[in-house]
Amino acid sequence: MAKSDKKKKEPVSGTKKELVIITRPVVTRDKVEKDERKRRLLMILKAMDDQGGIYERSLAHLVYWLQSEKGMNLGYNFYVIGDVPTSKELHEDIVALLYVGFAETDPRTKKLRLTSEGKEFLEKVLDKEYYEQLAAAIEEYKPKVAALDAQIELTTMLQRPRARRRRLF
């Protein structure tokens, strides 16, 4: 009779819980106010205010189009994966603006928009000539952004759990 080979069960790799510490620089209001890239991002949010804000994914597309097609240097590096532009720097800047209170997400629609504090700060430091240039460029892309926003709204609406319905007898 052949002996059966019984192997001892070993834990699957990756099941150990490890604490991973990631250091990030402290975000202060002072640092955000001095950062030109974040000020330009605030200007973009101000230009999109008339549409009730903008989704983060749509904002990534808009900034990508402004940089690649209009040649505006907003300071972001993008990776395009399957026709979707993504930028780590843009995401970090959005998080920083949310953290210091210059931007917020609408609780109902989840769109990014300026807060009253963000608007006040922008009024103090607004470069009117650059803002006019930026707003004119953004105006061309608003139909594309509106289409992207509608697509995002449809997908999120379809993913939400529906309210329970009473059964009819």
OpenMM code with the backbone's topology and positions (N, CA, C; nanometers):
from openmm import Vec3, app, unit

residues = "MET ALA LYS SER ASP LYS LYS LYS LYS GLU PRO VAL SER GLY THR LYS LYS GLU LEU VAL ILE ILE THR ARG PRO VAL VAL THR ARG ASP LYS VAL GLU LYS ASP GLU ARG LYS ARG ARG LEU LEU MET ILE LEU LYS ALA MET ASP ASP GLN GLY GLY ILE TYR GLU ARG SER LEU ALA HIS LEU VAL TYR TRP LEU GLN SER GLU LYS GLY MET ASN LEU GLY TYR ASN PHE TYR VAL ILE GLY ASP VAL PRO THR SER LYS GLU LEU HIS GLU ASP ILE VAL ALA LEU LEU TYR VAL GLY PHE ALA GLU THR ASP PRO ARG THR LYS LYS LEU ARG LEU THR SER GLU GLY LYS GLU PHE LEU GLU LYS VAL LEU ASP LYS GLU TYR TYR GLU GLN LEU ALA ALA ALA ILE GLU GLU TYR LYS PRO LYS VAL ALA ALA LEU ASP ALA GLN ILE GLU LEU THR THR MET LEU GLN ARG PRO ARG ALA ARG ARG ARG ARG LEU PHE".split()
positions = [
    Vec3(0.0818, -0.1181, 0.0000),
    Vec3(0.0000, 0.0000, 0.0000),
    Vec3(0.0860, 0.1241, 0.0000),
    Vec3(0.0427, 0.2158, -0.0762),
    Vec3(0.1171, 0.3408, -0.0847),
    Vec3(0.0774, 0.4309, 0.0299),
    Vec3(0.1786, 0.4948, 0.0817),
    Vec3(0.1517, 0.5906, 0.1890),
    Vec3(0.0928, 0.7172, 0.1290),
    Vec3(-0.0058, 0.7692, 0.1962),
    Vec3(-0.0637, 0.8950, 0.1467),
    Vec3(0.0230, 1.0109, 0.1930),
    Vec3(0.0508, 1.0969, 0.0988),
    Vec3(0.1323, 1.2137, 0.1309),
    Vec3(0.0422, 1.3216, 0.1900),
    Vec3(0.0539, 1.3423, 0.3171),
    Vec3(-0.0238, 1.4489, 0.3813),
    Vec3(0.0687, 1.5661, 0.4072),
    Vec3(0.0268, 1.6787, 0.3550),
    Vec3(0.1074, 1.7987, 0.3754),
    Vec3(0.0455, 1.8816, 0.4853),
    Vec3(0.1313, 1.9427, 0.5585),
    Vec3(0.0869, 2.0311, 0.6647),
    Vec3(0.0309, 2.1580, 0.6009),
    Vec3(-0.0840, 2.2035, 0.6480),
    Vec3(-0.1414, 2.3266, 0.5936),
    Vec3(-0.0623, 2.4454, 0.6436),
    Vec3(-0.0156, 2.5218, 0.5481),
    Vec3(0.0595, 2.6422, 0.5827),
    Vec3(-0.0280, 2.7635, 0.5553),
    Vec3(-0.0080, 2.8675, 0.6340),
    Vec3(-0.0895, 2.9874, 0.6096),
    Vec3(-0.0607, 3.0454, 0.4721),
    Vec3(-0.1659, 3.0917, 0.4096),
    Vec3(-0.1531, 3.1502, 0.2769),
    Vec3(-0.0759, 3.2808, 0.2903),
    Vec3(0.0151, 3.3029, 0.1985),
    Vec3(0.0942, 3.4257, 0.2079),
    Vec3(0.0045, 3.5475, 0.1927),
    Vec3(0.0349, 3.6507, 0.2672),
    Vec3(-0.0433, 3.7734, 0.2591),
    Vec3(-0.1550, 3.7791, 0.3614),
    Vec3(-0.1649, 3.6764, 0.4475),
    Vec3(-0.2709, 3.6794, 0.5474),
    Vec3(-0.2257, 3.7459, 0.6767),
    Vec3(-0.0991, 3.7732, 0.6863),
    Vec3(-0.0494, 3.8399, 0.8057),
    Vec3(-0.0923, 3.9857, 0.8028),
    Vec3(-0.1290, 4.0342, 0.9175),
    Vec3(-0.1669, 4.1744, 0.9262),
    Vec3(-0.0447, 4.2547, 0.9675),
    Vec3(-0.0094, 4.3472, 0.8823),
    Vec3(0.1057, 4.4300, 0.9108),
    Vec3(0.0634, 4.5749, 0.9151),
    Vec3(0.1270, 4.6497, 1.0002),
    Vec3(0.1016, 4.7923, 1.0089),
    Vec3(0.1958, 4.8631, 0.9122),
    Vec3(0.1375, 4.9326, 0.8182),
    Vec3(0.2169, 5.0053, 0.7206),
    Vec3(0.2001, 5.1541, 0.7499),
    Vec3(0.3098, 5.2192, 0.7750),
    Vec3(0.3054, 5.3617, 0.8060),
    Vec3(0.3532, 5.4390, 0.6843),
    Vec3(0.2681, 5.5282, 0.6382),
    Vec3(0.3018, 5.6115, 0.5237),
    Vec3(0.3138, 5.7544, 0.5731),
    Vec3(0.4275, 5.8147, 0.5514),
    Vec3(0.4453, 5.9528, 0.5956),
    Vec3(0.3962, 6.0474, 0.4875),
    Vec3(0.3237, 6.1467, 0.5283),
    Vec3(0.2737, 6.2489, 0.4377),
    Vec3(0.3061, 6.3841, 0.4980),
    Vec3(0.3368, 6.4803, 0.4137),
    Vec3(0.3635, 6.6128, 0.4685),
    Vec3(0.2346, 6.6731, 0.5254),
    Vec3(0.2505, 6.7524, 0.6281),
    Vec3(0.1363, 6.8160, 0.6920),
    Vec3(0.0792, 6.9215, 0.5980),
    Vec3(-0.0521, 6.9195, 0.5824),
    Vec3(-0.1186, 7.0168, 0.4965),
    Vec3(-0.1740, 7.1266, 0.5862),
    Vec3(-0.1253, 7.2475, 0.5659),
    Vec3(-0.1773, 7.3615, 0.6404),
    Vec3(-0.2370, 7.4603, 0.5424),
    Vec3(-0.3186, 7.5482, 0.5950),
    Vec3(-0.3815, 7.6491, 0.5120),
    Vec3(-0.2758, 7.7401, 0.4484),
    Vec3(-0.1712, 7.7665, 0.5252),
    Vec3(-0.0631, 7.8520, 0.4774),
    Vec3(0.0054, 7.7900, 0.3550),
    Vec3(0.0306, 7.6587, 0.3613),
    Vec3(0.0955, 7.5895, 0.2488),
    Vec3(0.0054, 7.5884, 0.1261),
    Vec3(-0.1244, 7.5691, 0.1482),
    Vec3(-0.2188, 7.5661, 0.0367),
    Vec3(-0.2265, 7.7046, -0.0279),
    Vec3(-0.2271, 7.8094, 0.0535),
    Vec3(-0.2367, 7.9457, 0.0010),
    Vec3(-0.1158, 7.9842, -0.0832),
    Vec3(-0.0003, 7.9271, -0.0511),
    Vec3(0.1225, 7.9615, -0.1252),
    Vec3(0.1448, 7.8732, -0.2479),
    Vec3(0.0702, 7.7654, -0.2610),
    Vec3(0.0887, 7.6712, -0.3707),
    Vec3(0.0108, 7.7175, -0.4948),
    Vec3(0.0838, 7.7500, -0.5998),
    Vec3(0.0228, 7.8001, -0.7236),
    Vec3(-0.0672, 7.6956, -0.7892),
    Vec3(-0.0266, 7.5705, -0.7846),
    Vec3(-0.1041, 7.4636, -0.8465),
    Vec3(-0.2427, 7.4514, -0.7817),
    Vec3(-0.2479, 7.4613, -0.6495),
    Vec3(-0.3761, 7.4509, -0.5794),
    Vec3(-0.4629, 7.5740, -0.6049),
    Vec3(-0.4005, 7.6904, -0.6198),
    Vec3(-0.4777, 7.8118, -0.6519),
    Vec3(-0.5423, 7.7988, -0.7891),
    Vec3(-0.4697, 7.7427, -0.8836),
    Vec3(-0.5267, 7.7226, -1.0174),
    Vec3(-0.6402, 7.6209, -1.0139),
    Vec3(-0.6255, 7.5200, -0.9305),
    Vec3(-0.7319, 7.4215, -0.9139),
    Vec3(-0.8570, 7.4868, -0.8542),
    Vec3(-0.8370, 7.5787, -0.7600),
    Vec3(-0.9503, 7.6534, -0.7044),
    Vec3(-1.0186, 7.7378, -0.8125),
    Vec3(-0.9386, 7.7941, -0.9032),
    Vec3(-0.9961, 7.8722, -1.0131),
    Vec3(-1.0827, 7.7840, -1.1041),
    Vec3(-1.0375, 7.6620, -1.1278),
    Vec3(-1.1151, 7.5690, -1.2104),
    Vec3(-1.2470, 7.5360, -1.1410),
    Vec3(-1.2419, 7.5117, -1.0095),
    Vec3(-1.3643, 7.4840, -0.9352),
    Vec3(-1.4586, 7.6038, -0.9380),
    Vec3(-1.4022, 7.7246, -0.9330),
    Vec3(-1.4847, 7.8456, -0.9403),
    Vec3(-1.5523, 7.8559, -1.0773),
    Vec3(-1.4796, 7.8226, -1.1831),
    Vec3(-1.5357, 7.8288, -1.3185),
    Vec3(-1.6464, 7.7253, -1.3384),
    Vec3(-1.6408, 7.6158, -1.2649),
    Vec3(-1.7418, 7.5103, -1.2781),
    Vec3(-1.8561, 7.5274, -1.1776),
    Vec3(-1.8542, 7.6349, -1.1013),
    Vec3(-1.9545, 7.6590, -0.9977),
    Vec3(-2.0955, 7.6713, -1.0539),
    Vec3(-2.1088, 7.7273, -1.1743),
    Vec3(-2.2419, 7.7469, -1.2318),
    Vec3(-2.3112, 7.6156, -1.2676),
    Vec3(-2.2346, 7.5060, -1.2747),
    Vec3(-2.2935, 7.3741, -1.3033),
    Vec3(-2.3168, 7.2942, -1.1753),
    Vec3(-2.3025, 7.3599, -1.0609),
    Vec3(-2.3258, 7.2906, -0.9342),
    Vec3(-2.2086, 7.2074, -0.8884),
    Vec3(-2.0905, 7.2329, -0.9443),
    Vec3(-1.9719, 7.1574, -0.9070),
    Vec3(-1.9320, 7.0605, -1.0170),
    Vec3(-1.8372, 6.9743, -0.9836),
    Vec3(-1.7842, 6.8794, -1.0819),
    Vec3(-1.7368, 6.7549, -1.0071),
    Vec3(-1.7586, 6.6396, -1.0680),
    Vec3(-1.7083, 6.5156, -1.0095),
    Vec3(-1.5570, 6.5099, -1.0251),
    Vec3(-1.4911, 6.4371, -0.9342),
    Vec3(-1.3450, 6.4278, -0.9384),
    Vec3(-1.2969, 6.3658, -1.0696),
    Vec3(-1.3679, 6.2661, -1.1175),
    Vec3(-1.3290, 6.2012, -1.2430),
    Vec3(-1.3412, 6.2986, -1.3610),
    Vec3(-1.4483, 6.3771, -1.3614),
    Vec3(-1.4663, 6.4776, -1.4674),
    Vec3(-1.3603, 6.5856, -1.4572),
    Vec3(-1.3249, 6.6215, -1.3340),
    Vec3(-1.2209, 6.7221, -1.3125),
    Vec3(-1.0870, 6.6732, -1.3675),
    Vec3(-1.0571, 6.5459, -1.3492),
    Vec3(-0.9328, 6.4887, -1.4028),
    Vec3(-0.9317, 6.4987, -1.5549),
    Vec3(-1.0446, 6.4672, -1.6182),
    Vec3(-1.0536, 6.4796, -1.7637),
    Vec3(-1.0352, 6.6256, -1.8064),
    Vec3(-1.1010, 6.7169, -1.7371),
    Vec3(-1.0942, 6.8587, -1.7724),
    Vec3(-0.9517, 6.9117, -1.7621),
    Vec3(-0.8843, 6.8822, -1.6516),
    Vec3(-0.7458, 6.9288, -1.6339),
    Vec3(-0.6553, 6.8661, -1.7393),
    Vec3(-0.6787, 6.7393, -1.7702),
    Vec3(-0.5998, 6.6709, -1.8734),
    Vec3(-0.6186, 6.7387, -2.0089),
    Vec3(-0.7452, 6.7701, -2.0445),
    Vec3(-0.7722, 6.8374, -2.1716),
    Vec3(-0.7106, 6.9764, -2.1755),
    Vec3(-0.7181, 7.0490, -2.0658),
    Vec3(-0.6602, 7.1836, -2.0617),
    Vec3(-0.5089, 7.1788, -2.0834),
    Vec3(-0.4450, 7.0769, -2.0256),
    Vec3(-0.2997, 7.0657, -2.0402),
    Vec3(-0.2588, 7.0134, -2.1769),
    Vec3(-0.3266, 6.9083, -2.2243),
    Vec3(-0.2821, 6.8442, -2.3479),
    Vec3(-0.3309, 6.9164, -2.4736),
    Vec3(-0.4549, 6.9633, -2.4741),
    Vec3(-0.5097, 7.0243, -2.5948),
    Vec3(-0.4917, 7.1757, -2.5997),
    Vec3(-0.5018, 7.2408, -2.4848),
    Vec3(-0.4898, 7.3872, -2.4811),
    Vec3(-0.3480, 7.4336, -2.4468),
    Vec3(-0.2644, 7.3423, -2.4031),
    Vec3(-0.1259, 7.3776, -2.3719),
    Vec3(-0.1091, 7.4584, -2.2437),
    Vec3(-0.2091, 7.4569, -2.1579),
    Vec3(-0.1996, 7.5289, -2.0301),
    Vec3(-0.1193, 7.4434, -1.9330),
    Vec3(-0.0221, 7.5038, -1.8669),
    Vec3(0.0592, 7.4301, -1.7717),
    Vec3(-0.0020, 7.4441, -1.6331),
    Vec3(-0.0739, 7.3403, -1.5901),
    Vec3(-0.1353, 7.3411, -1.4576),
    Vec3(-0.0520, 7.2621, -1.3569),
    Vec3(0.0531, 7.1957, -1.4039),
    Vec3(0.1480, 7.1305, -1.3146),
    Vec3(0.1157, 6.9879, -1.2748),
    Vec3(0.0319, 6.9191, -1.3494),
    Vec3(-0.0046, 6.7814, -1.3139),
    Vec3(0.0507, 6.6832, -1.4157),
    Vec3(0.0943, 6.5680, -1.3660),
    Vec3(0.1387, 6.4582, -1.4511),
    Vec3(0.0250, 6.3580, -1.4603),
    Vec3(-0.0065, 6.3163, -1.5820),
    Vec3(-0.1169, 6.2238, -1.6024),
    Vec3(-0.0685, 6.0934, -1.6626),
    Vec3(-0.1365, 5.9860, -1.6227),
    Vec3(-0.1220, 5.8554, -1.6850),
    Vec3(-0.2573, 5.8230, -1.7448),
    Vec3(-0.2583, 5.7844, -1.8715),
    Vec3(-0.3836, 5.7511, -1.9366),
    Vec3(-0.3952, 5.5994, -1.9437),
    Vec3(-0.4976, 5.5472, -1.8764),
    Vec3(-0.5211, 5.4036, -1.8727),
    Vec3(-0.6597, 5.3796, -1.9315),
    Vec3(-0.6641, 5.3220, -2.0486),
    Vec3(-0.7923, 5.2947, -2.1133),
    Vec3(-0.8736, 5.4194, -2.1379),
    Vec3(-0.8145, 5.5222, -2.1916),
    Vec3(-0.8782, 5.6507, -2.2207),
    Vec3(-0.9243, 5.7259, -2.0966),
    Vec3(-0.8785, 5.6860, -1.9798),
    Vec3(-0.9135, 5.7556, -1.8553),
    Vec3(-0.7861, 5.8167, -1.7964),
    Vec3(-0.7768, 5.9506, -1.7960),
    Vec3(-0.6583, 6.0136, -1.7382),
    Vec3(-0.6642, 6.0126, -1.5853),
    Vec3(-0.5530, 5.9744, -1.5238),
    Vec3(-0.5446, 5.9753, -1.3783),
    Vec3(-0.4174, 6.0469, -1.3368),
    Vec3(-0.4265, 6.1169, -1.2239),
    Vec3(-0.3124, 6.1909, -1.1732),
    Vec3(-0.3106, 6.1820, -1.0209),
    Vec3(-0.2011, 6.1325, -0.9678),
    Vec3(-0.1859, 6.1223, -0.8235),
    Vec3(-0.1791, 6.2617, -0.7610),
    Vec3(-0.1085, 6.3535, -0.8268),
    Vec3(-0.0933, 6.4895, -0.7740),
    Vec3(-0.2283, 6.5611, -0.7662),
    Vec3(-0.3105, 6.5419, -0.8687),
    Vec3(-0.4419, 6.6057, -0.8699),
    Vec3(-0.5265, 6.5542, -0.7538),
    Vec3(-0.5256, 6.4249, -0.7329),
    Vec3(-0.6026, 6.3670, -0.6221),
    Vec3(-0.5537, 6.4213, -0.4875),
    Vec3(-0.4213, 6.4291, -0.4703),
    Vec3(-0.3658, 6.4804, -0.3449),
    Vec3(-0.4025, 6.6270, -0.3238),
    Vec3(-0.4042, 6.7059, -0.4311),
    Vec3(-0.4427, 6.8467, -0.4188),
    Vec3(-0.5898, 6.8609, -0.3823),
    Vec3(-0.6747, 6.7751, -0.4387),
    Vec3(-0.8171, 6.7780, -0.4044),
    Vec3(-0.8358, 6.7445, -0.2565),
    Vec3(-0.7653, 6.6424, -0.2093),
    Vec3(-0.7738, 6.6034, -0.0681),
    Vec3(-0.7257, 6.7181, 0.0210),
    Vec3(-0.6187, 6.7865, -0.0200),
    Vec3(-0.5673, 6.8988, 0.0583),
    Vec3(-0.6690, 7.0127, 0.0651),
    Vec3(-0.7343, 7.0442, -0.0473),
    Vec3(-0.8355, 7.1505, -0.0492),
    Vec3(-0.9555, 7.1134, 0.0370),
    Vec3(-0.9930, 6.9871, 0.0353),
    Vec3(-1.1023, 6.9410, 0.1204),
    Vec3(-1.0628, 6.9494, 0.2676),
    Vec3(-0.9384, 6.9143, 0.2964),
    Vec3(-0.8890, 6.9107, 0.4342),
    Vec3(-0.8865, 7.0494, 0.4977),
    Vec3(-0.8398, 7.1493, 0.4233),
    Vec3(-0.8298, 7.2849, 0.4807),
    Vec3(-0.9611, 7.3617, 0.4722),
    Vec3(-1.0609, 7.3063, 0.4031),
    Vec3(-1.1922, 7.3685, 0.4009),
    Vec3(-1.2166, 7.4655, 0.2873),
    Vec3(-1.1321, 7.4655, 0.1848),
    Vec3(-1.1532, 7.5526, 0.0692),
    Vec3(-1.2488, 7.4891, -0.0319),
    Vec3(-1.2626, 7.3582, -0.0253),
    Vec3(-1.3540, 7.2860, -0.1144),
    Vec3(-1.4335, 7.1874, -0.0308),
    Vec3(-1.5464, 7.1431, -0.0868),
    Vec3(-1.6302, 7.0450, -0.0192),
    Vec3(-1.6974, 6.9573, -0.1230),
    Vec3(-1.7489, 6.8439, -0.0764),
    Vec3(-1.8289, 6.7605, -0.1654),
    Vec3(-1.9747, 6.7781, -0.1262),
    Vec3(-2.0565, 6.7982, -0.2253),
    Vec3(-2.1995, 6.8135, -0.2023),
    Vec3(-2.2512, 6.6826, -0.1430),
    Vec3(-2.3216, 6.6875, -0.0298),
    Vec3(-2.3653, 6.5626, 0.0338),
    Vec3(-2.4610, 6.4788, -0.0511),
    Vec3(-2.5389, 6.5428, -0.1367),
    Vec3(-2.6363, 6.4698, -0.2169),
    Vec3(-2.5754, 6.4186, -0.3472),
    Vec3(-2.5054, 6.5078, -0.4200),
    Vec3(-2.4543, 6.4694, -0.5519),
    Vec3(-2.3109, 6.4203, -0.5512),
    Vec3(-2.2377, 6.4470, -0.4437),
    Vec3(-2.0959, 6.4097, -0.4310),
    Vec3(-2.0054, 6.4870, -0.5278),
    Vec3(-2.0514, 6.6026, -0.5755),
    Vec3(-1.9694, 6.6849, -0.6635),
    Vec3(-1.8805, 6.7770, -0.5805),
    Vec3(-1.7625, 6.8065, -0.6334),
    Vec3(-1.6709, 6.8998, -0.5681),
    Vec3(-1.7154, 7.0430, -0.5975),
    Vec3(-1.7076, 7.1280, -0.4967),
    Vec3(-1.7404, 7.2694, -0.5155),
    Vec3(-1.6644, 7.3515, -0.4131),
    Vec3(-1.6558, 7.4812, -0.4402),
    Vec3(-1.5879, 7.5726, -0.3483),
    Vec3(-1.6751, 7.6000, -0.2264),
    Vec3(-1.6105, 7.6193, -0.1124),
    Vec3(-1.6825, 7.6641, 0.0065),
    Vec3(-1.6779, 7.8167, 0.0089),
    Vec3(-1.7484, 7.8757, 0.1013),
    Vec3(-1.7438, 8.0225, 0.1129),
    Vec3(-1.6030, 8.0689, 0.1500),
    Vec3(-1.5321, 7.9906, 0.2319),
    Vec3(-1.3935, 8.0238, 0.2665),
    Vec3(-1.3035, 8.0177, 0.1437),
    Vec3(-1.3255, 7.9194, 0.0593),
    Vec3(-1.2478, 7.9070, -0.0634),
    Vec3(-1.2724, 8.0244, -0.1571),
    Vec3(-1.3993, 8.0675, -0.1663),
    Vec3(-1.4332, 8.1825, -0.2506),
    Vec3(-1.3699, 8.3110, -0.1981),
    Vec3(-1.3740, 8.3287, -0.0653),
    Vec3(-1.3122, 8.4480, -0.0050),
    Vec3(-1.1626, 8.4509, -0.0308),
    Vec3(-1.0966, 8.3368, -0.0108),
    Vec3(-0.9524, 8.3303, -0.0353),
    Vec3(-0.9207, 8.3598, -0.1815),
    Vec3(-0.9992, 8.3037, -0.2718),
    Vec3(-0.9753, 8.3216, -0.4145),
    Vec3(-0.9935, 8.4668, -0.4561),
    Vec3(-1.0885, 8.5369, -0.3959),
    Vec3(-1.1091, 8.6781, -0.4281),
    Vec3(-0.9869, 8.7617, -0.3924),
    Vec3(-0.9171, 8.7235, -0.2848),
    Vec3(-0.7977, 8.7975, -0.2421),
    Vec3(-0.6814, 8.7784, -0.3387),
    Vec3(-0.6640, 8.6570, -0.3896),
    Vec3(-0.5445, 8.6238, -0.4677),
    Vec3(-0.5709, 8.6015, -0.6162),
    Vec3(-0.6929, 8.6285, -0.6625),
    Vec3(-0.7300, 8.5970, -0.8001),
    Vec3(-0.6535, 8.6819, -0.9016),
    Vec3(-0.5864, 8.6139, -0.9928),
    Vec3(-0.5213, 8.6786, -1.1069),
    Vec3(-0.6275, 8.6858, -1.2164),
    Vec3(-0.6898, 8.8015, -1.2297),
    Vec3(-0.8070, 8.8157, -1.3179),
    Vec3(-0.7762, 8.7799, -1.4630),
    Vec3(-0.6606, 8.8206, -1.5114),
    Vec3(-0.6244, 8.7934, -1.6509),
    Vec3(-0.6126, 8.6426, -1.6757),
    Vec3(-0.5432, 8.5724, -1.5854),
    Vec3(-0.5274, 8.4281, -1.5997),
    Vec3(-0.6624, 8.3578, -1.5845),
    Vec3(-0.7448, 8.4054, -1.4907),
    Vec3(-0.8757, 8.3440, -1.4698),
    Vec3(-0.9635, 8.3581, -1.5933),
    Vec3(-0.9584, 8.4745, -1.6589),
    Vec3(-1.0380, 8.4949, -1.7812),
    Vec3(-0.9959, 8.3954, -1.8892),
    Vec3(-0.8645, 8.3774, -1.9028),
    Vec3(-0.8096, 8.2820, -1.9994),
    Vec3(-0.8568, 8.1400, -1.9680),
    Vec3(-0.8461, 8.1032, -1.8409),
    Vec3(-0.8847, 7.9698, -1.7956),
    Vec3(-1.0343, 7.9473, -1.8137),
    Vec3(-1.1159, 8.0456, -1.7768),
    Vec3(-1.2611, 8.0326, -1.7882),
    Vec3(-1.3041, 8.0186, -1.9339),
    Vec3(-1.2372, 8.0919, -2.0246),
    Vec3(-1.2693, 8.0811, -2.1673),
    Vec3(-1.2365, 7.9411, -2.2197),
    Vec3(-1.1237, 7.8863, -2.1756),
    Vec3(-1.0851, 7.7512, -2.2182),
    Vec3(-1.1808, 7.6470, -2.1608),
    Vec3(-1.2214, 7.6663, -2.0364),
    Vec3(-1.3122, 7.5714, -1.9715),
    Vec3(-1.4497, 7.5753, -2.0381),
    Vec3(-1.4915, 7.6935, -2.0816),
    Vec3(-1.6226, 7.7098, -2.1449),
    Vec3(-1.6383, 7.6177, -2.2660),
    Vec3(-1.5286, 7.5972, -2.3393),
    Vec3(-1.5323, 7.5081, -2.4561),
    Vec3(-1.5574, 7.3628, -2.4163),
    Vec3(-1.5077, 7.3243, -2.2983),
    Vec3(-1.5167, 7.1854, -2.2549),
    Vec3(-1.6387, 7.1558, -2.1688),
    Vec3(-1.7182, 7.2565, -2.1363),
    Vec3(-1.8334, 7.2332, -2.0481),
    Vec3(-1.9326, 7.1311, -2.1026),
    Vec3(-1.9627, 7.1292, -2.2342),
    Vec3(-2.0527, 7.0239, -2.2828),
    Vec3(-1.9966, 6.8827, -2.2624),
    Vec3(-1.8649, 6.8661, -2.2842),
    Vec3(-1.8028, 6.7348, -2.2636),
    Vec3(-1.8077, 6.6956, -2.1158),
    Vec3(-1.7809, 6.7946, -2.0290),
    Vec3(-1.7822, 6.7683, -1.8849),
    Vec3(-1.9239, 6.7346, -1.8391),
    Vec3(-2.0233, 6.8058, -1.8938),
    Vec3(-2.1628, 6.7778, -1.8580),
    Vec3(-2.2017, 6.6356, -1.8985),
    Vec3(-2.1535, 6.5909, -2.0136),
    Vec3(-2.1815, 6.4546, -2.0582),
    Vec3(-2.1156, 6.3522, -1.9655),
    Vec3(-1.9915, 6.3791, -1.9245),
    Vec3(-1.9225, 6.2897, -1.8312),
    Vec3(-1.9950, 6.2853, -1.6972),
    Vec3(-2.0353, 6.4030, -1.6477),
    Vec3(-2.1073, 6.4095, -1.5205),
    Vec3(-2.2375, 6.3308, -1.5279),
    Vec3(-2.3099, 6.3420, -1.6396),
    Vec3(-2.4346, 6.2677, -1.6560),
    Vec3(-2.4092, 6.1178, -1.6556),
    Vec3(-2.3020, 6.0763, -1.7197),
    Vec3(-2.2661, 5.9338, -1.7221),
    Vec3(-2.2340, 5.8846, -1.5808),
    Vec3(-2.1599, 5.9648, -1.5042),
    Vec3(-2.1242, 5.9273, -1.3672),
    Vec3(-2.2495, 5.9202, -1.2803),
    Vec3(-2.3397, 6.0172, -1.2978),
    Vec3(-2.4642, 6.0168, -1.2208),
    Vec3(-2.5477, 5.8919, -1.2509),
    Vec3(-2.5542, 5.8537, -1.3777),
    Vec3(-2.6306, 5.7341, -1.4140),
    Vec3(-2.5713, 5.6081, -1.3522),
    Vec3(-2.4402, 5.5953, -1.3573),
    Vec3(-2.3780, 5.4748, -1.3022),
    Vec3(-2.3923, 5.4701, -1.1508),
    Vec3(-2.3805, 5.5839, -1.0832),
    Vec3(-2.3961, 5.5831, -0.9372),
    Vec3(-2.5417, 5.5610, -0.8985),
    Vec3(-2.6345, 5.6122, -0.9797),
    Vec3(-2.7755, 5.5933, -0.9513),
    Vec3(-2.8135, 5.4457, -0.9654),
    Vec3(-2.7547, 5.3794, -1.0628),
    Vec3(-2.7850, 5.2379, -1.0844),
    Vec3(-2.7213, 5.1492, -0.9772),
    Vec3(-2.6144, 5.1977, -0.9142),
    Vec3(-2.5454, 5.1181, -0.8137),
    Vec3(-2.6052, 5.1347, -0.6741),
    Vec3(-2.6841, 5.2394, -0.6520),
    Vec3(-2.7421, 5.2620, -0.5197),
    Vec3(-2.8468, 5.1556, -0.4885),
    Vec3(-2.8495, 5.1126, -0.3643),
    Vec3(-2.9546, 5.0179, -0.3283),
    Vec3(-3.0904, 5.0884, -0.3287),
    Vec3(-3.1858, 5.0206, -0.3827),
    Vec3(-3.3191, 5.0806, -0.3914),
    Vec3(-3.3945, 5.0609, -0.2606),
    Vec3(-3.4906, 5.1478, -0.2391),
    Vec3(-3.5737, 5.1361, -0.1196),
    Vec3(-3.6618, 5.0113, -0.1310),
    Vec3(-3.6884, 4.9494, -0.0198),
    Vec3(-3.7704, 4.8290, -0.0214),
    Vec3(-3.9132, 4.8669, -0.0586),
    Vec3(-3.9702, 4.7861, -0.1412),
    Vec3(-4.1063, 4.8120, -0.1850),
    Vec3(-4.2028, 4.7139, -0.1191),
    Vec3(-4.3225, 4.7623, -0.0942),
    Vec3(-4.4248, 4.6742, -0.0391),
    Vec3(-4.4772, 4.5821, -0.1475),
    Vec3(-4.4968, 4.4595, -0.1125),
    Vec3(-4.5535, 4.3661, -0.2094),
    Vec3(-4.7047, 4.3832, -0.2129),
    Vec3(-4.7593, 4.3787, -0.3301),
    Vec3(-4.9039, 4.3868, -0.3469),
    Vec3(-4.9604, 4.2467, -0.3492),
    Vec3(-5.0714, 4.2268, -0.2824),
    Vec3(-5.1347, 4.0946, -0.2794),
    Vec3(-5.2526, 4.0878, -0.3689),
] * unit.nanometer
topology = app.Topology()
chain = topology.addChain("A")
for resn in residues:
    res = topology.addResidue(resn, chain)
    for name in ("N", "CA", "C"):
        topology.addAtom(name, app.Element.getBySymbol(name[0]), res)
